[in-house]
Amino acid sequence: MSIQVMGEVFPYDLNEEKAIMAGQMKIADILKVSQIDTEINRDVNYSRLPTIVKYLASFDSDLGIYLPALVLSYRSKSKNYPLSEIENATVLTITENDVLSVIDGQHRIKAIEKYMSEYGSTIAENYMTVQIYFGLTKEEEEMLFVSINSNSTRVSSSLISKYDSRDIMNILIRELYETSQALRNIGVDFEKSRLYTSSTKLFTSSRLVTFLSYLLFGKKTLTKIEENNVANNYESILSTLIKFFEIYEDVLPEDAYDSKKYVFTMEQVQNAIAFYLNEVITEFGSPYPWIDNWEESVQGISEFNWHVRNSPFKQLFLERKIGGSKDRYYGISITDFKNVIHIIEEKMLTN
């Protein structure tokens, strides 16, 4: 048995005896060669597993699986690691005698095992991002574990995005949601494809992807070059968006999700806000960096009338029924998207 992991290796000591590899491995292969060392890891908290298992059960959704990268240590007495170069990438060949000690990720691995025992091996051929350390002593492995779990140190997101084969914008919204309390307060529904009048969330996951595409690039669908732009500037874009949603949450009323009161849940309005902000906070069509004092432009949208009542968009409203009830709500046709942008620009740029 041999398993190949393709990625990139980064030496981090003068003698080049210690290094880190970022790459991807099949879940089935991870389970074969990973080993949880109880002297390094804490005891498994089995109460954490059901939440991860439930998420894994949704792997066939549009978002696919996103789990933080596993941190592993390649244990070998030899300093000659089985690395080779193929097509500008480094390949690690793992044999049945090799061990990848788990430094961070034991609950993810245990949850995967539990999922596969309950649902079968449907995810076995899916890939996970891994970060593999070479040349660590047992004491250094213990220190790394403490550092990760005590100081919230995480695998570089730029490496994760570079070696994760799924859609970069879906990876971005997952990590953004996990790291931004403001975005969680605003609300993203990852389960539904549309928002209902009873929803207390402002976005669905697909709407959030579109919102960020307009915000970063001024367009709905990104080219491969633009996706690579996001991947290459991933850390900077992520940190900027975390700051963006902190300000955006302050701008929004607490009940912005109330579709009978505000227009914020209307898809065309959401996208038009993002398009307008792209116009005023980016330079030369580049998603990053934004202009100096971009925060003021985001804060400025609070000056616009976003109420349904006496709305500047009123002439664009389409009245819609809620099922067979007498309740009504308003929407705006996709064909009026440019008109929504024009209204926002006219009001905001002339203030």
N, C-alpha and C positions, 0 to 999 in steps of 0.2 A: 504494500500500500504506500502510495506517495501522494501528497497533496501540494498543489502549487498555489502560492499567494503572490499576486502581482501588485506592485505599488512603487513607492519611492522610499529610499533610505536616507536618513539624515544623521551623520556622525555628530556626536556632541562631546567628545573629549579629544585631547591633543594626540593621543596614540591611536585614535580611531578604533578602539576596542569596544566602545559603547556607542550604540546607535538606536534610532527609532525608525520603524517602518510603518507607513500609513498605506493601507490597502483594503481589499474586500475579500471576505471568505464566505463560502456557502455555509448555511446554518448546519447542514449535515456534517460538514468537515469540522466545524467548530466543536460540535458535540463529540467528535471522535478524538480530538487531540487536546482539548482544554481540560484542565485539572484545577479544582478548587482546593487550595491549601488552607486548611483550617487554622494553621498557625499564623497566617497573614490576614485572612478575611474574618469578619465577625460571623457569629452564628446567623444562619439564614432566618429571616423574619418571614415566615410563611403567610402571614396576613397580607403581605404586599403582593403576593403572586396573583390573586384573582383579578386585580385591576390590569396587570400586564397581560394576562391570558385573555381578558375581554378585549383588549386592544388588538392583540394578535388575531383574534377571531374576525376582525374587520379588515384583514389584510388585502382582500380582493376589491376594496373600494378604490376610487380614483387616486387617493393619496398613497396607497400602498403602505408598506411597513416603514415606520421611522422610529428607530430606537437609538439612543446615544451610543457612540462607538464603544466597543469593548476594549479594555486596556489589558494587555497580556504580556507575559515575560517569557522569552524563549530561553529555556534552560539547557545548557550544554557545557560540558567540561572543556570542549575545544573552542579555541578562539577563531577557528576557520569555519565561519558560518556557511551553510549551503545556499549561497546567493549566486545568481547568474544574471546576465543582462540579455534581455530579449526586446527588440524593437523599442529602444529608448526607455524601457521600464526595467525595474529590478524584480527578479523572481526568487522567492524563498521556497525551497523544496523541503517539505516536512515528511518524515518517515514515521512508521509506527513506533519507533523507539524514542521519538522526540516528544517533549511535553511543553505545552503552552500554559504556564501558570496564570490563573485569573487574578489580576490585581484589582480591577474594577469591572463589575458586571455580573456578579454571581447570581443576583436576583433575576436578571434578564435571562441568564442561562437556565436557571431552575424553572422559570415561568415557561420558557420555550419547551423544556422537557415535559412539563405538566400539560401544556397545550397539545403537544404531539401524542401524549398518552390518552388524551380525551377526544381529540379531533382527527388524529391520524397525522401522517407525515406530509401534509399538503404544503407546508412552508419550507420543507427540507432543502429545496433547490434555490430558495431565495438567498440573497446576499446580505451580509451585515458588514458595516465598516469596522475595521479593527486597527488598533495601534499597538504594535509589537515592539517591546524593548529588548535589546541585546546587551549582554555583558553585565547584567545586574547581579550583585551578590544577594543572598537571602536578606541581609540587613537593609540593603538598598531597596529591595522589593517592599519591605515593611514600611520604610520611610515614604516611598511613593504612595502606598495605600493610605497612610495617615495624611499625606499632603492632599490627595484627591478628596478624601472624605471629610477632612477638617477645614480645608480652606476653599472648598467648592471649586478646586482646580478641575478643568475639563479639557478634553481633547480639543485641539485647535479646530474650530469650525471650518476654517479654510481648508484643512486637510480632509475633513468629513465631506465637505461639498465637492472637493476635487475628485474624491474616489467613490462617491455615491452615485450610482448610475441613474437614479430616478430624477424626476423633474426638479430642477433647482428651486423653482418658486414654491413648490409644495414642501420641500425641505425647509425653506426659509420661513414659511408661515407656521410650520410646526414648532420650530425652535423659537421663533418670535413669540408665539403664544405661550410657550413654556417659560420664557424668560421675562416677559412683559406683564406685570401686574395690571397696568393700565389697559392693555388689550383684553386681558381676561375680564376686567370690569366692564369694558364696552360690550364684550360678548361675541363669541364665534361659535356657531353651531356646526360641528363636524359630522353630525349624524344626518341632517336633512339637506335636501338640495334647494329648498326655497324657504323663505321666512313667512310665517303666518301672523295674523294680527295679534294673536295671543303670545307671540314670542317676546322674550325680554332680551334678546340678543340683536346686535346691529348687523352682523355679517353671517353668511354661510362661509364655509371654507373656500368654495369656488369664487364667491363674490370678493373675498379678501384677496385672493390671487389677482383677480382683475383690478381691484382697487390699487394694489401695489404696482401692478404693471403700468397703469396710467400715472401713478405718482412718480415712479422712477423713470419711465421712458415716454410717457404721453401717448401710449398706445395700448390696445387690448391684448394683442398677441405678440410675443417676443420672438425675434429671430435667434438662431443658434449663436450668433456673435453676441447678441445682447444677453443671452443666458450665460455665456462664458464671462461676460463683463460682471454679472452678478457673482458668479463663482470666484472670480479673481479678486473681487473687492468684498467678499462675503462678510468678513469680520466688521469692516468699516460700515457697510450698509446695515448690518444687523444692529450695531450699536446706535447708529443714527435713527433707525426706525423705532428702537426702544424709546429714545428721547422724543421722537415725533409723536408717538401715541400717548406719552405722558402729557404733552401739551394739548393734543387733540381731545383727550378725555376731559381736560379742564375747560376746553371751549364748548364741549357738548353739554346740553342740559342733562340732568340725572335721568330723566325719562325720555331720552332721545329715541329710544326704541318704540315709543307710542306712536303708531302710524296714524291715529286719529288726530293727533296733536301736532306732529312734526313730519317733515318730508325726508328725514335722514335715512329711513329704511327703503326709500324708493331707489331702485338700482341705478336708474339714469342719473339721479341726483348724486348718489355716492360716487359714481364714476366721473361725473362732471366736476365735483369738488376736487378729486384727485388730479384730473386733467388741468384744472385751473392752477392748482398748487404747483404742478410740474412746470407750468409756464413761468411762474414767478419765483421759484426757489432753485431751479437748476440752471446751469450754464452750458450752452453749446450742445444741448441734447445729451449730456453725460449724466448718468444717474448718481454719480458721486465724484467729488464732494459737492455739497450744496453751497449756495452763496452764503456769505457772512450774514448774520442776523436773520436767517431763514425763519427762525422761531416767530419773529414778528408777523410774518406773512400768514403763518398758521393761526396765530392768535387773532389776526384780523378778520377771519371768517365769522367771528362772533358778532360782527357788526351787521351781518346779513340777516334778513327776515326769513327764518327757516320754518315758521309756523305754517300749518295747513290753512288756517284761517287768514284771509287777506294775503295769500301767498302770491309773490310775483310770478309763480309758475301756474297760477290758477287757470289760465287759458289753455294749458297743456294737459290738465287733469282728465283722466278717464275714470268714470265711476264704475266700480266693480262690486258684485255681490259676494257675500261670504256664504257659500253653499246655498241652501234653500231658505236661509234666514232673511230678515228684513235689514240686517246690518249692511252697511256700505263702507267701502274704503276707496282711496284714490291711488291711481298709478299713472305712470307716464310712459308712452310708447317709446320703443327703441328708436323709432324714426325721428323722434323729437330730441334726441341726445344733443345734437349740435345747437338746437334752440335753447336747451338748458344751459349749455356752456356759455352761449351768447348772453343770456340773462345774467349769469353770475359775473361774467367779465364786465358787462356794462355797469352793473351796480358796484362791483368792488374796485374796478380800475378808475372810476370817476369820482370815488370818495376822496 
